[in-house]
């Protein structure tokens, strides 16, 4: 579980990154979850965009993905959200 200070730190880091995935009308598939899981292991912090044609809300998608990948939900703004999970092998981010 992230503290407020850690969440703020991650928000600041995520401010400069672009979304690497998009959720469209197909929603969340097993393959999509697998790709997000691999990206979290490689990057630790990722941003995902929910397209307008998606039937799901960004926060719903974020919480479902966070649960599926055992990641932490950091923030949701508009149609974008941020997920964080500490990497087992290549730790890059040192939380305060």
N, C-alpha and C positions, 0 to 999 in steps of 0.2 A: 504494500500500500504506500502510495506517495504522500509525502507531507506537502503542505502549501508552498513551502520554500522550494522544494524539489520540482513541483509542478510549474512554478513560475520560471525556474531555470530552464526547464524543458520547453516551455512556451517561447522563451527568448531564442533558444537554439533552433526551434522549428520555424521561426519567423522567416529565416532566409532560405528555406528549402522549398522546392516545388513538389506538387503532388506526383507520386510515382505510379499510382493506380487510379482507375476510374470505375465507379460502380454505375452500371446502366440499367436498362429495363430487365435484364436477366437476373439482377439481384446478386446474391452471394451463392456461389457454387463451391463444390468441394475443391476444384482446381484453383479457384480464386483464393480460398482459405490457405491452401498449400503454398501458393506464391507469396502471400502476405507473411506467412510463417517463416519462409526462407529469407525474405527481405528483412524481417525483424531481427533474425539471427545475424545477418550481414551488416545491417546499419544501426540497429537498436531503436532509432527514432524515424518514423515514417509519417508522411502526410498523404491522405487519400481524399479524392473528390467524388461527390455523389452528383451524377448528372441530372439535369432537369427532367429527363424522360423516365427516371427511376421512380418506382412506386413507393420506395422506402424513404424515410426521413434520415438525415445524416446521423443523428444521435442514435437512432435504432440500429443502423448499420454498424456504427462504431462500437456500441455495447455488445452486439452479437459477435463481431470480429474479435473484440478484446476477450470475450469469454472463450471463443473457439481456439484462439492462439495463446491463451494464458498471458495476455499483454495487459498493460495498464492504459486506460483511457485518460488522455491528458486534457484535451480541449476539443470543442466543436464550435466553429464559427461559420454561420451560413451553411453552405453545402460542402464544407471541408472539415476534416477532423484529423487529430494527431493521436498516434498510438506509440507507446514505448514498451520495450521489453529488454531487460539486461541480457546481453549475449553470453553464452556459456564459454565460447572459445576465444572470440576476439572483442574484448571489452574496450570500448572507445570513450564512452561518456562517464565521467566521474561526477556523481551527484553530490551536491553540498550536504 
